[in-house]
Amino acid sequence: MSDDFELADLLGEAPPRGADPGFRFDVLSRVAERNRRRAAQARALKQFSIFAAIGLGFAVIQAAGFDWSDGQPVLIAAAALTAAAAAALLTIQGPGLVLARSRALLRGPILRV
């Protein structure tokens, strides 16, 4: 009878001796939420920096004197090459494989941390 927990247990007021599963669940849910929040913040920061760099690139190009009318043939050629590459992939590999690969690329580490 020298144990305080024993005396409290006799009165019906002792805390449980085993681990509290509710507490463990709360801790795990908070840790998971914190990890999700950190990952979301890192993705947002990376996406913001990519778009800011693209915008800065356009501003630098315009400040250098490069006009859209000068760059129009280059953009048209790039669009034509992209369309030709897409048509070649569709005819060689088939639409199912091309769509699966494009989805995998979009889910890939392009904008992930």
C-alpha positions in Angstrom: 0.0 0.0 0.0 2.9 2.3 -0.3 2.4 3.0 -4.0 0.4 6.1 -4.8 -1.1 4.7 -7.9 -2.4 1.7 -6.0 -4.1 4.0 -3.5 -5.6 6.1 -6.2 -6.7 3.0 -8.0 -8.6 1.9 -4.9 -10.4 5.2 -5.0 -11.1 4.9 -8.7 -9.1 8.0 -9.7 -5.8 6.5 -11.0 -4.7 7.3 -14.5 -4.5 4.2 -16.8 -1.3 2.3 -16.5 -1.0 1.5 -20.2 -0.4 3.8 -23.0 -3.3 6.0 -24.0 -4.2 5.2 -27.7 -6.1 8.5 -28.0 -3.0 10.5 -27.1 -0.9 8.5 -29.5 -3.4 9.1 -32.3 -3.5 12.8 -31.5 0.3 13.0 -31.7 0.5 11.1 -34.9 -2.3 13.2 -36.5 -0.5 16.4 -35.5 2.8 15.2 -36.8 1.1 14.2 -40.1 -0.6 17.5 -40.4 2.7 19.4 -39.7 4.4 17.3 -42.4 1.7 18.0 -44.9 1.8 21.7 -44.1 5.6 21.8 -44.6 5.4 19.9 -47.9 2.7 22.3 -49.1 4.7 25.3 -48.2 7.8 23.9 -49.9 5.8 23.2 -53.1 4.3 26.7 -53.0 7.6 28.3 -52.5 9.2 26.3 -55.3 6.3 27.1 -57.7 6.4 30.8 -56.8 10.1 30.9 -57.4 9.8 29.2 -60.8 7.1 31.6 -61.9 9.0 34.6 -60.6 12.1 33.5 -62.5 10.0 33.1 -65.7 8.6 36.6 -65.2 12.0 38.0 -64.5 13.3 36.3 -67.7 10.6 38.0 -69.8 11.4 41.4 -68.2 15.2 40.9 -68.9 14.5 39.9 -72.5 12.3 43.0 -73.1 14.9 45.2 -71.4 17.6 43.9 -73.7 15.6 45.2 -76.7 14.1 41.9 -77.9 10.7 42.5 -79.3 7.9 40.0 -79.8 7.9 40.6 -83.5 11.6 39.6 -83.6 10.9 36.4 -81.6 7.8 35.4 -83.5 9.6 33.1 -86.0 11.4 31.3 -83.2 8.2 30.7 -81.3 6.5 29.4 -84.4 9.3 27.1 -85.1 9.3 25.8 -81.5 5.5 25.3 -81.7 5.9 23.4 -85.0 8.6 21.1 -83.5 6.5 20.4 -80.4 3.5 19.5 -82.5 5.6 17.3 -84.8 7.1 15.5 -81.7 3.7 15.0 -80.2 2.4 13.5 -83.5 5.4 11.3 -83.8 5.0 10.0 -80.3 1.3 9.3 -80.8 1.9 7.4 -84.1 4.8 5.4 -82.8 3.7 4.5 -79.2 0.0 4.8 -79.4 -2.3 7.1 -77.4 -2.5 5.0 -74.2 1.2 4.9 -73.5 1.7 8.6 -74.4 -1.1 9.6 -72.0 0.3 7.4 -69.3 3.8 8.8 -69.6 2.5 12.4 -69.8 0.5 11.8 -66.6 3.6 10.3 -64.9 5.7 13.4 -66.0 3.1 15.7 -64.6 3.1 13.8 -61.3 6.9 13.6 -61.3 9.5 15.7 -59.5 9.1 18.8 -61.7 7.3 20.9 -59.1 7.9 18.7 -56.1 10.3 19.0 -53.3 
